[in-house]
Amino acid sequence: MSLNDYKDKAVVITGGTAGIGLATGLAFGRVGAHVFLTHRWGSADEGELRAKFEAAGAPAPIIVEADVSQDEDTQALLEKVAANHDGVEVMIANVSFAHVSKEHTDLSRKALSRSLTYSAWPFVGYLQQIKQKFGRYPRYAVGMSSRGPEYFLPGYDFVAASKAVMETFCKYLTADLIDEDIRINVVRANPVETASLEATFGPEFSPFCRKYYGDGFFVSPEEVADATLALCSGLMDGVKGQILLLDRGYGFNDNIVRLFSERERLGLTID
């Protein structure tokens, strides 16, 4: 149950037509929010999305083709919001698009710039454009991060760097806007089984993790969505500039000692 009244309030979610973004849109829709979902060209089945919102008892979403790296697309999106709203209540920066490197020689300045443009800068750029359009910031802004900034994931260099930049912006924006009516936070989650995860690590990654960690290692899109809604519920308004970790407690025992203690079950030997 949300303490804040979201009926007819505008919630903007970038990359909101699948996975975590869609689950978050449905969570806000269930409490009456008017949800705006952005996606890249041709990547969404609008009829299917509207059916999911209808089944959830949520208002029909506004689905907008918008490239987060293009200011003109962001402006066009905000024009759609302004048609029926005097501001944005919540902004969720969910788009994550970055080069996946195979080895260090695969790294390039161009790939880093592109990764930052899509996966870090919109967290700032959207806030700036919302302020310019409506004269005020959203009351809540949440960035979607991952475990990449804190531990090694193969090929994840640019994603991790982009998320680290976004998390840094979260803290600095909070300090810069401390007197504004805005609460800025980041949700950092354990792996979530999505098409994006498989595209990054391959189809064997999830089965491997389930074998050696168990089903609980993965966080569901709905868990991320519920945590995000909680941050924006009014019950956690004292939380600002924070990185909220969703790992079901698995991070504490994610080490070689756990593998040793479960070596018989896992069939691990030193032979």
C-alpha positions as CSV (number, residue, x, y, z in Angstrom):
1,M,0.0,0.0,0.0
2,S,1.4,3.4,-1.0
3,L,1.0,6.3,1.4
4,N,1.3,8.8,-1.4
5,D,-1.7,9.3,-3.6
6,Y,-0.6,8.4,-7.1
7,K,-3.9,8.6,-8.8
8,D,-3.4,10.5,-12.1
9,K,0.2,11.4,-11.2
10,A,2.8,11.2,-14.0
11,V,5.5,8.5,-13.6
12,V,8.2,8.4,-16.3
13,I,10.2,5.2,-16.8
14,T,12.9,4.9,-19.4
15,G,13.4,1.5,-20.9
16,G,10.0,0.7,-19.4
17,T,8.5,-1.9,-21.8
18,A,10.2,-5.1,-20.5
19,G,11.9,-6.6,-17.5
20,I,12.5,-4.4,-14.5
21,G,11.1,-1.3,-16.2
22,L,7.8,-3.0,-17.0
23,A,7.5,-4.5,-13.6
24,T,8.1,-1.1,-12.1
25,G,5.5,0.5,-14.4
26,L,2.9,-2.1,-13.4
27,A,3.7,-1.5,-9.7
28,F,3.0,2.2,-10.0
29,G,0.0,1.6,-12.3
30,R,-1.6,-0.6,-9.6
31,V,-1.7,2.4,-7.2
32,G,-3.3,4.6,-9.9
33,A,-0.3,6.4,-11.5
34,H,-0.4,7.5,-15.1
35,V,2.7,5.7,-16.4
36,F,4.8,6.8,-19.3
37,L,7.0,4.1,-20.7
38,T,9.8,4.8,-23.2
39,H,11.5,2.2,-25.5
40,R,13.8,2.1,-28.4
41,W,12.4,1.9,-31.9
42,G,10.2,-1.1,-32.6
43,S,11.2,-2.9,-29.3
44,A,7.7,-3.0,-27.8
45,D,4.4,-4.7,-28.5
46,E,2.0,-2.0,-27.4
47,G,-1.1,-4.1,-27.5
48,E,0.5,-6.7,-25.2
49,L,1.7,-4.0,-22.8
50,R,-1.7,-2.4,-22.6
51,A,-3.3,-5.8,-21.9
52,K,-0.9,-6.3,-19.0
53,F,-1.8,-3.0,-17.4
54,E,-5.5,-3.7,-17.9
55,A,-5.1,-7.1,-16.3
56,A,-3.4,-5.4,-13.3
57,G,-6.3,-2.9,-12.9
58,A,-4.0,-0.1,-13.8
59,P,-4.6,2.9,-16.1
60,A,-3.5,2.5,-19.7
61,P,0.1,3.5,-20.1
62,I,1.5,6.0,-22.5
63,I,4.1,4.2,-24.6
64,V,6.6,6.5,-26.3
65,E,9.4,5.7,-28.7
66,A,12.3,7.8,-27.3
67,D,16.1,7.4,-27.5
68,V,17.4,8.6,-24.1
69,S,20.5,9.9,-25.8
70,Q,18.6,12.4,-27.9
71,D,17.4,15.6,-26.2
72,E,14.7,16.1,-28.9
73,D,13.1,12.7,-28.0
74,T,13.1,13.7,-24.3
75,Q,11.5,17.0,-25.1
76,A,8.8,15.2,-27.2
77,L,8.2,12.9,-24.3
78,L,7.7,15.7,-21.8
79,E,5.3,17.4,-24.2
80,K,3.1,14.3,-24.0
81,V,3.3,14.5,-20.2
82,A,2.4,18.2,-20.2
83,A,-0.7,17.5,-22.2
84,N,-2.4,16.2,-19.0
85,H,-0.1,16.9,-16.1
86,D,1.6,19.9,-14.5
87,G,4.7,17.9,-13.7
88,V,6.4,14.6,-13.3
89,E,6.0,12.9,-9.9
90,V,8.5,10.1,-10.4
91,M,11.4,9.6,-12.8
92,I,12.9,6.1,-13.1
93,A,16.2,5.9,-15.1
94,N,16.2,2.3,-16.2
95,V,17.8,2.2,-19.6
96,S,21.1,0.3,-19.6
97,F,22.9,0.1,-22.9
98,A,26.6,-0.4,-23.0
99,H,29.4,-2.1,-25.0
100,V,30.2,-5.6,-23.7
101,S,34.0,-6.1,-23.9
102,K,35.7,-9.5,-24.6
103,E,39.1,-8.4,-23.4
104,H,41.0,-5.3,-22.4
105,T,42.1,-4.6,-26.0
106,D,38.4,-4.3,-26.9
107,L,38.0,-1.2,-24.8
108,S,37.8,2.1,-26.6
109,R,37.0,5.8,-25.8
110,K,34.1,5.7,-28.3
111,A,32.5,2.7,-26.6
112,L,32.9,4.3,-23.2
113,S,31.3,7.6,-24.4
114,R,28.4,5.7,-25.9
115,S,27.9,3.6,-22.7
116,L,27.9,6.7,-20.5
117,T,25.5,8.5,-22.8
118,Y,22.9,5.8,-22.5
119,S,23.5,4.4,-19.1
120,A,24.6,7.3,-16.9
121,W,23.8,10.7,-18.3
122,P,20.0,10.3,-18.7
123,F,19.8,10.2,-14.9
124,V,21.0,13.8,-14.9
125,G,19.7,14.9,-18.3
126,Y,16.1,13.9,-17.6
127,L,16.0,15.8,-14.3
128,Q,17.4,18.9,-16.0
129,Q,14.8,18.8,-18.8
130,I,11.9,18.1,-16.4
131,K,12.9,21.1,-14.3
132,Q,13.2,23.2,-17.4
133,K,9.8,22.1,-18.7
134,F,7.7,22.2,-15.5
135,G,9.6,24.6,-13.3
136,R,10.2,21.9,-10.7
137,Y,11.9,18.5,-10.3
138,P,10.1,15.2,-9.8
139,R,9.5,14.5,-6.1
140,Y,11.3,11.2,-6.6
141,A,14.1,10.0,-8.9
142,V,15.4,6.5,-8.9
143,G,18.3,5.0,-11.0
144,M,18.5,1.3,-11.7
145,S,22.0,0.0,-11.1
146,S,23.7,-3.4,-10.7
147,R,26.4,-5.2,-8.8
148,G,29.0,-4.3,-11.4
149,P,30.5,-1.3,-9.6
150,E,31.4,-3.4,-6.5
151,Y,32.6,-6.8,-7.9
152,F,34.0,-8.3,-11.1
153,L,31.7,-9.5,-13.9
154,P,33.4,-10.6,-17.1
155,G,32.9,-8.2,-20.0
156,Y,31.0,-5.8,-17.8
157,D,33.7,-3.0,-17.8
158,F,31.6,-0.3,-19.5
159,V,28.3,-1.2,-17.8
160,A,30.0,-1.1,-14.4
161,A,31.7,2.2,-15.2
162,S,28.4,3.7,-16.3
163,K,26.6,2.5,-13.2
164,A,29.4,3.8,-11.0
165,V,29.0,7.2,-12.6
166,M,25.3,7.2,-12.1
167,E,25.6,6.2,-8.5
168,T,28.1,9.1,-8.0
169,F,25.6,11.5,-9.6
170,C,23.0,10.2,-7.1
171,K,25.0,11.4,-4.2
172,Y,26.2,14.7,-5.7
173,L,22.8,15.6,-7.0
174,T,21.3,15.0,-3.6
175,A,23.8,17.4,-2.1
176,D,23.3,20.0,-4.8
177,L,19.5,19.8,-4.6
178,I,19.3,19.3,-0.8
179,D,16.8,22.2,-0.4
180,E,14.6,21.0,-3.4
181,D,11.5,18.9,-3.0
182,I,13.2,15.8,-4.5
183,R,14.5,12.5,-3.2
184,I,17.1,10.8,-5.3
185,N,18.2,7.2,-4.8
186,V,19.6,4.2,-6.7
187,V,18.5,0.6,-6.5
188,R,21.4,-1.8,-7.0
189,A,20.2,-5.4,-7.4
190,N,21.6,-8.9,-7.7
191,P,21.2,-10.4,-11.2
192,V,17.7,-10.3,-12.6
193,E,16.8,-12.9,-15.2
194,T,15.9,-10.8,-18.2
195,A,16.7,-10.8,-21.9
196,S,19.4,-8.2,-21.2
197,L,21.1,-10.5,-18.7
198,E,21.2,-13.4,-21.3
199,A,22.5,-11.0,-24.0
200,T,25.3,-9.9,-21.7
201,F,26.5,-13.2,-20.2
202,G,25.0,-15.8,-22.5
203,P,22.4,-18.5,-22.0
204,E,24.5,-20.7,-19.7
205,F,24.9,-18.0,-17.0
206,S,21.6,-18.4,-15.3
207,P,21.7,-22.2,-15.1
208,F,25.3,-22.1,-13.8
209,C,24.3,-19.6,-11.0
210,R,21.3,-21.6,-10.0
211,K,23.5,-24.8,-9.7
212,Y,26.1,-23.2,-7.5
213,Y,24.1,-20.5,-5.6
214,G,20.5,-21.7,-5.7
215,D,17.3,-20.0,-7.0
216,G,17.5,-17.3,-4.3
217,F,20.6,-15.7,-5.9
218,F,18.4,-14.0,-8.5
219,V,16.2,-11.1,-7.7
220,S,12.9,-10.9,-9.5
221,P,11.8,-7.8,-11.5
222,E,8.8,-7.5,-9.1
223,E,11.1,-7.3,-6.1
224,V,13.0,-4.4,-7.7
225,A,9.7,-2.8,-8.6
226,D,8.3,-3.1,-5.1
227,A,11.5,-1.6,-3.6
228,T,11.3,1.3,-6.0
229,L,7.7,1.9,-5.1
230,A,8.6,1.8,-1.4
231,L,11.2,4.5,-1.9
232,C,8.6,6.7,-3.5
233,S,5.8,5.8,-1.1
234,G,6.2,8.7,1.3
235,L,7.2,6.3,4.0
236,M,10.9,6.5,3.2
237,D,11.3,10.3,2.4
238,G,14.2,10.5,4.9
239,V,16.2,8.3,2.5
240,K,18.1,10.4,0.1
241,G,21.3,9.9,-1.9
242,Q,21.5,6.2,-1.0
243,I,22.4,3.1,-2.9
244,L,19.8,0.4,-1.9
245,L,21.2,-3.1,-2.3
246,L,18.7,-5.9,-3.1
247,D,20.6,-9.2,-2.8
248,R,18.4,-11.3,-0.4
249,G,21.4,-11.5,1.9
250,Y,23.4,-13.6,-0.6
251,G,26.2,-11.0,-0.8
252,F,27.4,-11.8,2.7
253,N,28.2,-15.5,1.9
254,D,29.3,-14.9,-1.7
255,N,32.9,-16.2,-1.2
256,I,35.1,-19.3,-1.5
257,V,34.3,-20.4,2.1
258,R,30.7,-21.0,1.2
259,L,31.8,-23.2,-1.8
260,F,34.1,-25.1,0.6
261,S,31.4,-25.7,3.1
262,E,29.1,-27.0,0.4
263,R,31.7,-28.9,-1.6
264,E,30.1,-32.3,-1.2
265,R,26.7,-31.2,-2.4
266,L,28.2,-29.3,-5.3
267,G,30.6,-32.1,-6.2
268,L,33.7,-29.9,-5.8
269,T,37.0,-31.6,-5.1
270,I,40.7,-30.7,-5.1
271,D,41.6,-33.8,-7.1
